Amino acid sequence: MIDSVKKFIKHKIFRMKNFEKNKDELEAVLLRVTQEKENQAKELDRLYKGCISLNEEINFLKFRNGTLKELHYQTTEENWNHDGSLKKYCCIYPFNRIEILENGEIYNCCSGYIMHDYYIGNIYKDSLKDVWNSDKVKKLRFSVASGNFEFCNRFCRWINHFNDNFGEFQKQYSNYFDMPIVLRESFRNTYNSWKDCTVKKFPEIIQLTCDPTCNLKCPSCRSHYKALSKEKIDDLYNVLIEKVYPLLQDCKLLCGLMSGEFFASRVMKRFYQHINKKNWLIVK
């Protein structure tokens, strides 16, 4: 009887030891499977986000340029020839305006109607005070002041549509905020060289196109709702306070937001609340 009990106890101990050993092996296998699943989920998420971003870019390009063939044509031509009829006109946007895009690129003309990649700096890297009178900016100013428009896209809404009926077209707009094209004979500045095209005052028009946050997902520009992370919100806000806020001394029109929904943007809300009407009376 005692021997039987001893054998039974030994058998139970043996099974318990095997169970503990198998348990450890099983837990190790489950851990590897869990990690593999997590890695697969991360990879699928990365691929999905990449696909979403690519689809958004394609949709945006198709919406803005009609076809990729047209985009290629626009971005590869450095100059475009016209019949000389634009010589009597001048655009004043390069002299009084900047636009800041979502990726931080700074343009001193309409970003959609200027030669591809002709931005003058990046808000996250450069000082607006330094780029405002850079060589790149001066060359653009000289070209429009001369009626040449060599850096301008030929599909620009301003220089492409009113040539035959400039007077009637001009009557539709009350000021240069809305209508930047003027007759060269009425333009108060004349320049002998692009090196002379320095503007002492900072821009009168500042357009903030730097936050894509929106509570809609229109197929023309995005396939899902967009919102900046808290870290990006803080980074953008700090940049606006550090680099854009001081320029309001000469600003007369502050435009925000052109890339998303203004009332959904936490950055714009914080930035506009920071603006003191007593200090910036001329800002609209």
Secondary structure, 3 states (H helix, E strand, C coil): CHHHHHHHHHHHHHHHHHHHHHHHHHHHHHHHHHHHHHHHHHHHHHHHHHHHHHHHHHHHHHHHHCCHHHHHHHHHCCCCCCCCHHHHEEECHHHHEEEEECCCEEECCCCCCECCCCCCEECCCCCHHHHCCCHHHHHHHHHHHCCCCCCECCCCCCCCCCHHHHHHHHHCCCCCCCCCEEEHHHCCCCCCCHHHCCCCCCCCEEEEECCCCECCCCCCCCCCCECCCHHHHHHHHHHHHHHHHHHHHCCCEEEECCCCCHHHCHHHHHHHHHCCCCCCCCCC
